[in-house]
Amino acid sequence: MAMNSLQRTTNLIEGRPIDHLPAMPIIMLWAAARYGHSYADYTRDHGVLCECQLRLCEEFGLDVLQLISDPVRETADCGAEMIYYDDNPPRAANLVLADKSALRTMAMPDPYRGRMGDRVAGAAHLREAAGDEYPIMGWVEGPIAEAVDLRGMTDLMMDLVTDIEFCRDLMDWVIELEIAFALAQIDAGCHMIGIGDAAASLVSADIYRAEILPREQRLVAAIREAGAIARLHICGNTTHILADMAETGCEIIDLDHTADMGIARERMGPGPVLLGNFDPVSVVLDGTPDTVYAACRWCHEQAGRRYIVGPGCEVPPGTPAENIHTMVRYAREATA
């Protein structure tokens, strides 16, 4: 029952038979270094990113081509100045909304231009190169993640307490931007869109349920209506919002290593495909093939049949190549 990576992923999501589990670790900095590129070039030139991702899938047998690179593409196109590094992700040098009144006049950027446009071009590049062999995964920021990128973590967290109407207006603006960005990537060739909403793990369950979840649901609905798969990635300890995350409508939900996979499955029910969640540092970076294999097996047992192999977050630079091979080996030896 041989199938390609896109078929394998689609069948798993739809509850049809698969030949083995997919393996979808997030690999960015490691990929750039592996194939001889600075991370500054990886994040500024979609040609470099696409070359690395295609070589990564060919060398290791992964089941996804991923356009994720850093969380500040949208922020840059909203007017932030970027600082690039050869061995770390770029960052914004300034806060676009240091003065929150600027939201009233902030122009909506064009997703086909600037840094967002580079990712859209990458989607077209990968689709031309790989067709429907692999799921091509684009990426957008979620409502609170991008709000934090524009406003700043401390100020945004204070605003949630002192000026909730501003937060609502900002996150509504963000969702309009992210829907346009997601649809542009889908139109260019993406089969899947990842949604990174890291700061969601830092708010209470009540705030998440009332303010963030409905906006994530709008974004997910737009992605799925366009015919793509939606994948949610919230860094950090999400134990207090696990049940609500299952209500986003995402077919795939990532779990970071600080959450418990067994509790996640219990609270989320049988529907979502779970991905994760062994520790990227103690297991992937510092571990051995034996510890990686055991961690894959443990997470699979806790998640059950609807599972994709991968650590809780990005594979760190310096990870031994054999540990990545081991994740793929477990996936190929495991059945759903």
CORHU-V271153 format. One record per pair of residues at least 24 apart in sequence whose ideal C-beta (glycine too) atoms are under 10 Angstrom apart, sorted by the first residue. I is the first residue (numbers start at 1). GAP is how many residues later the second one is. If there is no record, write none. Layout:
BEGIN
I|GAP + I|GAP
END
This chain:
BEGIN
4|59 + 4|126 + 4|127 + 4|128 + 4|129 + 4|130 + 4|131 + 5|52 + 5|56 + 5|57 + 5|58 + 5|59 + 5|60 + 5|125 + 5|127 + 5|128 + 5|129 + 5|130 + 5|186 + 6|57 + 6|58 + 6|59 + 6|124 + 6|125 + 6|126 + 6|127 + 6|128 + 6|129 + 6|130 + 6|185 + 6|186 + 6|223 + 7|125 + 7|126 + 7|128 + 8|55 + 8|126 + 8|127 + 8|300 + 8|323 + 8|328 + 9|54 + 9|55 + 9|125 + 9|126 + 9|128 + 9|182 + 9|183 + 9|220 + 9|242 + 9|243 + 9|264 + 9|299 + 10|122 + 10|125 + 10|181 + 10|182 + 10|219 + 10|241 + 11|325 + 12|51 + 12|239 + 12|240 + 12|261 + 12|293 + 12|294 + 12|295 + 12|296 + 12|324 + 13|122 + 13|179 + 13|216 + 13|238 + 13|239 + 13|259 + 13|260 + 13|293 + 13|295 + 14|237 + 15|255 + 15|256 + 15|258 + 15|290 + 15|291 + 15|321 + 16|320 + 17|318 + 17|319 + 18|287 + 18|317 + 18|318 + 19|313 + 19|316 + 19|317 + 20|43 + 20|289 + 20|308 + 20|310 + 20|311 + 20|312 + 20|313 + 20|314 + 20|315 + 20|316 + 21|42 + 21|275 + 21|279 + 21|284 + 21|285 + 21|286 + 21|287 + 21|288 + 21|307 + 21|309 + 21|310 + 21|311 + 21|312 + 21|313 + 21|314 + 21|315 + 22|40 + 22|41 + 22|42 + 22|112 + 22|113 + 22|230 + 22|251 + 22|253 + 22|285 + 22|286 + 22|287 + 22|288 + 22|306 + 22|309 + 22|310 + 22|314 + 23|37 + 23|38 + 23|39 + 23|40 + 23|41 + 23|252 + 23|273 + 23|285 + 23|286 + 23|287 + 23|301 + 23|303 + 23|304 + 23|305 + 23|306 + 23|307 + 23|308 + 23|309 + 23|311 + 24|38 + 24|39 + 24|40 + 24|42 + 24|110 + 24|111 + 24|113 + 24|168 + 24|170 + 24|207 + 24|228 + 24|230 + 24|251 + 24|252 + 24|284 + 24|285 + 24|286 + 24|303 + 24|307 + 25|31 + 25|35 + 25|37 + 25|38 + 25|39 + 25|41 + 25|250 + 25|251 + 25|255 + 25|259 + 25|283 + 25|284 + 25|285 + 25|286 + 25|287 + 25|288 + 25|289 + 25|290 + 25|294 + 25|298 + 25|299 + 25|302 + 25|303 + 25|306 + 26|38 + 26|40 + 26|42 + 26|111 + 26|113 + 26|168 + 26|170 + 26|207 + 26|228 + 26|249 + 26|254 + 26|284 + 26|285 + 26|286 + 26|287 + 26|288 + 26|289 + 27|25 + 27|26 + 27|29 + 27|30 + 27|33 + 27|35 + 27|37 + 27|39 + 27|41 + 27|283 + 27|284 + 27|287 + 27|288 + 27|289 + 27|292 + 27|297 + 28|24 + 28|25 + 28|28 + 28|38 + 28|39 + 28|40 + 28|41 + 28|42 + 28|61 + 28|286 + 28|287 + 28|289 + 29|40 + 29|41 + 29|58 + 29|59 + 29|60 + 29|285 + 29|286 + 29|287 + 29|288 + 29|289 + 29|290 + 30|26 + 30|254 + 30|255 + 30|284 + 30|285 + 30|286 + 30|287 + 30|288 + 30|289 + 30|291 + 30|294 + 31|24 + 31|25 + 31|28 + 31|29 + 31|35 + 31|38 + 31|284 + 31|286 + 32|37 + 32|54 + 32|55 + 32|285 + 33|53 + 33|54 + 33|284 + 33|285 + 34|25 + 34|26 + 34|283 + 34|285 + 34|287 + 34|290 + 35|24 + 37|49 + 38|46 + 38|47 + 38|48 + 38|49 + 39|30 + 39|31 + 39|45 + 39|46 + 39|47 + 39|48 + 39|49 + 39|50 + 39|51 + 39|278 + 40|42 + 40|43 + 40|44 + 40|45 + 40|46 + 40|47 + 40|48 + 40|49 + 40|50 + 41|43 + 41|45 + 42|27 + 42|28 + 42|42 + 42|44 + 42|47 + 43|26 + 43|27 + 43|29 + 43|30 + 43|39 + 43|41 + 43|42 + 43|45 + 43|46 + 43|47 + 43|72 + 43|75 + 43|76 + 44|25 + 44|38 + 44|40 + 44|46 + 44|71 + 44|74 + 45|73 + 45|76 + 45|77 + 46|69 + 46|71 + 46|72 + 46|73 + 46|74 + 46|75 + 46|76 + 46|77 + 46|78 + 46|79 + 46|80 + 47|71 + 47|74 + 47|75 + 47|78 + 48|74 + 49|69 + 49|70 + 49|73 + 49|76 + 49|77 + 50|71 + 50|72 + 50|73 + 50|74 + 50|75 + 50|76 + 50|78 + 50|79 + 50|80 + 50|86 + 51|74 + 51|78 + 53|69 + 53|72 + 53|73 + 53|76 + 53|77 + 53|81 + 53|83 + 53|84 + 54|71 + 54|72 + 54|75 + 54|76 + 54|80 + 56|268 + 57|69 + 57|73 + 57|76 + 57|77 + 59|262 + 59|265 + 59|266 + 60|261 + 60|264 + 60|265 + 60|267 + 60|268 + 61|263 + 61|264 + 61|266 + 61|267 + 61|268 + 61|270 + 61|271 + 62|72 + 62|247 + 62|248 + 62|262 + 62|265 + 62|266 + 62|269 + 63|71 + 63|72 + 63|245 + 63|246 + 63|247 + 63|265 + 63|268 + 64|70 + 64|71 + 64|72 + 64|73 + 64|127 + 64|128 + 64|130 + 64|167 + 64|244 + 64|246 + 65|57 + 65|58 + 65|60 + 65|61 + 65|62 + 65|64 + 65|65 + 65|68 + 65|69 + 65|70 + 65|71 + 65|72 + 65|124 + 65|125 + 65|126 + 65|127 + 66|56 + 66|60 + 66|68 + 66|69 + 66|70 + 66|71 + 66|72 + 66|73 + 66|126 + 66|128 + 67|51 + 67|52 + 67|53 + 67|54 + 67|55 + 67|56 + 67|58 + 67|59 + 67|69 + 67|70 + 67|71 + 67|72 + 67|118 + 67|121 + 67|122 + 67|123 + 67|125 + 67|126 + 67|127 + 68|51 + 68|69 + 68|70 + 68|71 + 68|72 + 68|126 + 68|128 + 68|165 + 68|246 + 69|46 + 69|49 + 69|50 + 69|53 + 69|70 + 70|45 + 70|69 + 70|126 + 71|68 + 71|69 + 71|70 + 71|71 + 71|74 + 71|75 + 71|77 + 71|78 + 71|125 + 71|127 + 72|43 + 72|69 + 72|74 + 72|77 + 72|78 + 73|36 + 73|38 + 73|41 + 73|42 + 73|43 + 73|44 + 73|45 + 73|46 + 73|66 + 73|67 + 73|68 + 73|76 + 73|108 + 74|35 + 74|37 + 74|40 + 74|41 + 74|42 + 74|45 + 74|66 + 74|67 + 74|71 + 74|72 + 74|75 + 74|76 + 74|100 + 74|103 + 74|104 + 74|107 + 75|34 + 75|40 + 75|66 + 75|71 + 75|73 + 75|74 + 75|75 + 76|33 + 76|38 + 76|39 + 76|40 + 76|42 + 76|73 + 77|30 + 77|31 + 77|32 + 77|33 + 77|34 + 77|36 + 77|37 + 77|38 + 77|39 + 77|40 + 77|41 + 77|100 + 77|104 + 78|24 + 78|28 + 78|29 + 78|30 + 78|31 + 78|36 + 78|38 + 78|68 + 78|71 + 78|72 + 78|95 + 78|96 + 78|99 + 79|27 + 79|28 + 79|30 + 79|71 + 80|35 + 80|69 + 80|70 + 82|33 + 87|230 + 88|229 + 89|225 + 90|25 + 91|58 + 92|57 + 92|58 + 92|60 + 94|58 + 95|53 + 95|54 + 95|55 + 95|56 + 95|57 + 95|58 + 95|60 + 95|61 + 96|53 + 96|54 + 96|55 + 96|56 + 97|50 + 97|52 + 97|53 + 97|54 + 97|55 + 97|58 + 97|59 + 97|62 + 97|69 + 97|73 + 98|52 + 98|53 + 98|54 + 98|57 + 99|52 + 100|50 + 100|51 + 100|55 + 100|56 + 100|59 + 100|63 + 100|66 + 100|67 + 100|69 + 100|70 + 101|65 + 102|48 + 102|49 + 103|47 + 103|48 + 103|63 + 103|66 + 103|67 + 103|70 + 104|65 + 106|44 + 106|64 + 106|67 + 106|71 + 108|65 + 108|68 + 108|69 + 108|72 + 109|68 + 109|71 + 109|72 + 110|70 + 110|71 + 110|74 + 111|29 + 111|66 + 111|67 + 111|68 + 111|69 + 111|70 + 111|71 + 111|72 + 111|73 + 111|74 + 111|76 + 111|77 + 112|68 + 112|69 + 112|72 + 112|75 + 112|76 + 116|24 + 116|61 + 116|64 + 116|65 + 116|68 + 116|69 + 117|64 + 117|67 + 117|71 + 119|62 + 119|65 + 119|66 + 119|69 + 119|71 + 120|61 + 120|64 + 120|65 + 120|66 + 120|67 + 120|68 + 120|69 + 120|70 + 121|67 + 122|63 + 122|66 + 122|67 + 122|68 + 123|61 + 123|62 + 123|63 + 123|64 + 123|65 + 123|66 + 123|67 + 123|68 + 123|70 + 124|61 + 124|63 + 124|64 + 124|65 + 124|66 + 125|63 + 125|64 + 126|62 + 126|63 + 126|64 + 126|65 + 127|61 + 127|62 + 127|63 + 127|64 + 128|60 + 128|61 + 129|60 + 130|59 + 131|58 + 132|57 + 132|59 + 134|57 + 134|58 + 135|55 + 135|56 + 135|57 + 135|93 + 135|94 + 135|96 + 135|117 + 136|49 + 136|50 + 136|52 + 136|53 + 136|54 + 136|55 + 136|56 + 136|57 + 136|92 + 137|48 + 137|53 + 137|54 + 137|55 + 137|56 + 137|57 + 137|91 + 137|92 + 137|94 + 137|115 + 138|43 + 138|44 + 138|45 + 138|46 + 138|47 + 138|48 + 138|50 + 138|51 + 138|52 + 138|53 + 138|54 + 138|55 + 138|56 + 138|85 + 138|90 + 138|93 + 139|42 + 139|43 + 139|46 + 139|51 + 139|53 + 139|54 + 139|55 + 139|56 + 139|57 + 139|92 + 139|94 + 140|34 + 140|35 + 140|37 + 140|38 + 140|39 + 140|40 + 140|41 + 140|42 + 140|43 + 140|44 + 140|45 + 140|53 + 140|54 + 140|55 + 140|56 + 140|57 + 140|79 + 140|83 + 141|33 + 141|36 + 141|37 + 141|40 + 141|53 + 141|54 + 141|55 + 141|56 + 141|57 + 141|58 + 141|78 + 142|29 + 142|32 + 142|33 + 142|36 + 142|52 + 142|53 + 142|54 + 142|55 + 142|56 + 142|57 + 142|58 + 142|70 + 142|73 + 142|74 + 142|77 + 142|78 + 142|90 + 142|91 + 142|92 + 142|106 + 143|24 + 143|25 + 143|27 + 143|28 + 143|29 + 143|30 + 143|31 + 143|32 + 143|34 + 143|35 + 143|52 + 143|54 + 143|56 + 143|57 + 143|68 + 143|69 + 143|70 + 143|71 + 143|72 + 143|73 + 143|75 + 143|76 + 144|26 + 144|27 + 144|30 + 144|53 + 144|54 + 144|55 + 144|56 + 144|57 + 144|58 + 144|59 + 144|63 + 144|64 + 144|67 + 144|68 + 144|71 + 144|72 + 144|90 + 145|29 + 145|33 + 145|50 + 145|51 + 145|52 + 145|53 + 145|54 + 145|55 + 145|67 + 145|88 + 145|89 + 145|90 + 146|24 + 146|25 + 146|27 + 146|28 + 146|29 + 146|31 + 146|32 + 146|35 + 146|50 + 146|51 + 146|53 + 147|24 + 147|26 + 147|27 + 147|28 + 147|50 + 147|52 + 147|65 + 147|68 + 148|49 + 148|50 + 148|51 + 148|52 + 148|54 + 149|25 + 149|49 + 149|50 + 150|24 + 150|27 + 153|46 + 153|49 + 156|43 + 156|46 + 156|47 + 157|42 + 157|45 + 157|46 + 157|50 + 160|42 + 160|43 + 160|44 + 160|47 + 160|51 + 160|52 + 161|46 + 164|43 + 164|46 + 164|47 + 167|40 + 167|44 + 167|45 + 168|42 + 168|43 + 168|47 + 171|40 + 171|41 + 171|43 + 171|44 + 171|45 + 172|43 + 172|46 + 174|41 + 174|45 + 175|39 + 175|40 + 175|41 + 175|42 + 175|43 + 175|44 + 175|47 + 176|42 + 176|43 + 178|37 + 178|38 + 178|40 + 178|41 + 178|44 + 178|45 + 179|39 + 179|40 + 179|42 + 179|43 + 179|44 + 179|47 + 180|42 + 181|38 + 182|37 + 182|38 + 182|40 + 182|41 + 182|44 + 182|46 + 182|48 + 183|39 + 183|40 + 183|42 + 183|43 + 183|45 + 185|38 + 185|41 + 185|43 + 186|36 + 186|37 + 186|40 + 186|41 + 186|42 + 187|39 + 187|41 + 190|33 + 190|36 + 190|38 + 190|39 + 191|36 + 191|37 + 191|38 + 192|31 + 192|36 + 192|37 + 192|38 + 192|39 + 192|59 + 192|60 + 193|26 + 193|27 + 193|29 + 193|30 + 193|31 + 193|33 + 193|35 + 193|36 + 193|37 + 193|38 + 193|57 + 194|29 + 194|35 + 194|36 + 194|37 + 194|38 + 194|39 + 194|56 + 194|58 + 194|60 + 195|24 + 195|25 + 195|28 + 195|35 + 195|36 + 195|37 + 195|38 + 195|39 + 195|53 + 195|55 + 195|59 + 196|35 + 196|36 + 196|37 + 196|38 + 196|39 + 196|58 + 197|35 + 197|36 + 197|37 + 197|38 + 197|41 + 197|48 + 197|51 + 198|35 + 198|36 + 198|37 + 198|38 + 198|58 + 198|115 + 199|35 + 199|36 + 199|37 + 200|32 + 200|34 + 200|35 + 200|36 + 200|38 + 200|41 + 200|44 + 200|45 + 201|33 + 201|34 + 201|35 + 201|36 + 201|37 + 201|38 + 201|39 + 201|40 + 201|44 + 201|55 + 201|57 + 201|58 + 202|32 + 202|33 + 202|34 + 202|35 + 203|37 + 203|38 + 204|36 + 204|37 + 205|33 + 205|34 + 205|35 + 205|36 + 205|37 + 205|38 + 205|39 + 206|34 + 206|35 + 207|34 + 208|26 + 208|30 + 208|32 + 208|33 + 208|36 + 208|37 + 209|32 + 209|34 + 209|35 + 209|38 + 212|29 + 212|32 + 212|36 + 213|28 + 213|31 + 213|32 + 213|34 + 213|35 + 214|33 + 214|34 + 215|33 + 216|28 + 216|29 + 216|31 + 216|32 + 216|33 + 216|34 + 217|30 + 217|31 + 217|32 + 217|33 + 218|30 + 218|31 + 219|29 + 219|30 + 219|31 + 220|27 + 220|28 + 220|29 + 220|30 + 220|31 + 221|27 + 221|28 + 223|26 + 223|27 + 223|28 + 224|25 + 224|26 + 224|27 + 229|44 + 231|41 + 231|42 + 231|44 + 231|77 + 232|40 + 232|43 + 233|42 + 233|43 + 233|79 + 233|80 + 233|81 + 234|25 + 235|77 + 235|78 + 235|79 + 236|76 + 236|77 + 238|26 + 238|39 + 239|24 + 239|25 + 239|28 + 241|26 + 242|24 + 242|25 + 242|26 + 243|24 + 243|25 + 243|26 + 244|24 + 245|27 + 246|25 + 246|26 + 246|28 + 247|25 + 248|24 + 251|55 + 252|54 + 252|56 + 253|55 + 254|54 + 254|56 + 254|57 + 254|58 + 254|59 + 255|44 + 255|47 + 255|48 + 255|55 + 255|57 + 255|58 + 256|24 + 256|55 + 256|56 + 256|57 + 257|24 + 257|25 + 257|26 + 257|27 + 257|38 + 257|42 + 257|54 + 257|55 + 257|56 + 258|54 + 258|55 + 259|53 + 260|42 + 261|37 + 261|38 + 261|39 + 261|40 + 261|41 + 261|42 + 261|43 + 261|46 + 261|51 + 262|36 + 262|37 + 262|39 + 262|40 + 262|41 + 262|42 + 263|39 + 264|38 + 264|39 + 265|37 + 265|38 + 265|39 + 265|41 + 265|42 + 266|36 + 268|35 + 268|38 + 270|34 + 270|35 + 270|36 + 271|35 + 272|31 + 272|34 + 273|30 + 273|31 + 273|32 + 273|33 + 273|34 + 273|35 + 273|63 + 274|25 + 274|26 + 274|28 + 274|29 + 274|30 + 274|32 + 274|33 + 274|34 + 274|36 + 275|24 + 275|28 + 275|31 + 275|32 + 275|33 + 275|34 + 275|35 + 275|36 + 275|37 + 276|27 + 276|31 + 276|32 + 276|33 + 276|34 + 276|35 + 276|36 + 276|37 + 277|25 + 277|26 + 277|33 + 277|34 + 277|35 + 277|36 + 278|31 + 278|32 + 278|33 + 278|34 + 278|49 + 279|32 + 279|33 + 279|34 + 280|30 + 280|31 + 280|32 + 280|33 + 280|34 + 280|35 + 280|36 + 280|39 + 281|30 + 281|31 + 281|32 + 281|35 + 281|38 + 283|28 + 283|29 + 283|36 + 283|40 + 283|44 + 284|26 + 284|27 + 284|28 + 284|29 + 284|30 + 284|31 + 284|32 + 284|35 + 284|36 + 284|39 + 284|40 + 284|42 + 284|43 + 285|26 + 285|30 + 285|31 + 285|32 + 285|33 + 285|34 + 285|35 + 285|38 + 286|30 + 286|32 + 286|33 + 286|34 + 286|37 + 287|32 + 287|33 + 287|36 + 287|39 + 288|32 + 288|34 + 288|35 + 288|38 + 289|31 + 289|33 + 289|34 + 289|35 + 289|36 + 289|37 + 289|38 + 289|40 + 289|41 + 290|36 + 291|32 + 291|35 + 292|27 + 292|28 + 292|30 + 292|31 + 292|32 + 292|33 + 292|34 + 292|35 + 292|37 + 292|38 + 293|30 + 293|33 + 293|34 + 293|36 + 293|37 + 293|40 + 294|32 + 294|36 + 295|31 + 295|32 + 295|35 + 296|30 + 296|31 + 296|32 + 296|33 + 296|34 + 296|35 + 296|37 + 296|38 + 297|33 + 297|36 + 297|37 + 299|31 + 300|30 + 300|31 + 300|34 + 300|35 + 300|36 + 304|32 + 305|30 + 305|31 + 306|30 + 307|24 + 307|27 + 307|29 + 308|28 + 309|25
END
